[in-house]
Amino acid sequence: MTLIKPFKALRPQPQFAKQVASRPYDVLNSAEAKIEAQGNPASFLHITKSEIDLDASIDIHSAAVYENAKQNLDAFIKREILFQESKECYYIYQLIMNGRSQTGLVAVSSVDDYENDIIKKHEFTRPEKEADRINHIKTSGAQTGNVFLAYRNNETIDSIIEKWKTGKTPGYDFIAEDGIQHSVWVISDGDIIEQISTIFNTEIPCTYIADGHHRAASAAKVRKALGDKKTAAADYFLTTLFPSNQLYIMDYNRLVKDLNGHSEESFLALIQDKFDLVKMGNSAVQPSKLHEFGIYLSGTWYLASAKTGTFTTDPIGILDVTILQNNLLEPVLNIKDPRTDTRIDFVGGIRGLGELEKRVNSGEMKVAFSLYPVTIDQLFDIADSGNVMPPKSTWFEPKLRDGLLTHLIYE
């Protein structure tokens, strides 16, 4: 069963919450982070992307960057922008985007559960991305990045969280510059805390990493690296747990720079071996069901439907990202490894089909592919089977903000 705990969050004073809250460190490069934090000395980007305060020539993975993160974190505490909770609490985090609400429970989850596959994974991690967060956590002493966990919803937990939301005033409630509303409630009642912990430990058999594989892996490796210096807090890592009935997975689309030497006519002819094509003109194609794809080429959209024989019924083979990769991207466009091939790029669904059109029309990319999103049941099935999804399979939006709730590992 699942082990979660309340924790003493390091968090902003209410008057600073909107200024502190920043987009996740891994959705911004250094230049973008510098612009976003400009004129805002309370932005948490000064901690998660601390290279923005150093000379632009510095290696962003150097020790000086991680040490600067530590110094900035200490300064935020000294300036009383941040404070640490006096007792262990759970937190409710609600996000509203385009009128749609989703609510999760912020807790710390067990590193042992991660290592024993009670927290299930569906993606491989990359060593260089792990190393960055390992160094950041070890030096700063803080888990600043939230791991987004999913679980099969439990009516009792749903009821507890909804009752707390409706009966209490949120500690934070603001609309960020991108129009997304962020609300956080503090659960400080000991009886409610015990109730939540017990339900997870007796009724929730496992959780699933929806987003944050590298953050979770880094937390586990930091604990191991600490050895005899390990603290009790390092046995846990920062998570927000969302019930499956609250989750919304968005499409994760592809763009490719060229047609691998094919003319447009030969490209379209080749793919008709595996896909039925319907020319849609300038009507953007948002696939409405599994095994449908949109293709945008030279100002024209096509609806492509996968033919029988292009997929299998196993958890990986049935995925649309697998169908596209195995029947078009690799055999026709020679994209063998989407993780490393520089000819391919990915766009999460929130940016819309207009972003695909824009990048093809500009000449930056030659062809775009819109996909139907992976379902939450597919994610669960793959994780349960011990398989790993192809890269760039899922896109979650809205993103949890960094800085609102941080877990300290040094006590």
Buried (B, 14 or more C-beta within 10 A) or exposed (E): EBBBBBBBBBBBEEEBBBBBBBBBBBEBEBEBBBEBBEEBEBBBBBBBBBBBBBEEEEEBEEEBBBBBBBBBBBBBEEEEBBEEBEEBBBBBBBBBBEEEEBBBBBBBBBBBBBEEEBBBBBBEBBEEBBBBBBBBBBBBBBBBBBBBBBBBBBEEBBEBBEEBBEEBEBBBBBEBEEEBBBBBBBBBEEEBBEBBBEBBEEBBEBBBBBBBBBBBBBBBBBBEEBEEEBEEBBBBBBBBBBBBEBBBBBBBBBBBBEBBEBEEEEBBEBBEEBBEBEEBEEEBBBBEEBBBBBBBBEEBBBBBBBBEEBBEEEBBEBBBBBBBBBBBBBBBBBBEEBEEBEBBBEBBBBBBBEBBBBBBEEEEBBBBBBBBBBBBEBBBBBBEEEBBBBBBBBBBBBBBBBBBBBBBBEE
